[in-house]
């Protein structure tokens, strides 16, 4: 996961870039993922937000790549990356 603005130009110890991450799944699976080259640049297709819900209940399960903050020095930056990588969901209930 490379920061789009800095494009891997900063030292890794600053923590803007994460990975390498193993992408599970393919184009026809629940966890869709695809790596490809576009305009000479290696890029990927992965769902950043996943949600599973049964409309017969008042709950759903969600998962967010990284975390709820896009601020690098926030404690919530990439706080949920491990859960997203393995497909672990949080329960949301009304």
Buried (B, 14 or more C-beta within 10 A) or exposed (E): BBBEEEEEEBEEEEEBBBEEBEBBBEEEEEBBBEEEEEEEEEEEEBBEEBEEEEEEEEEBBBBBBBBEEEEEEEEEBBBBBEBBBEEEBEEEEE
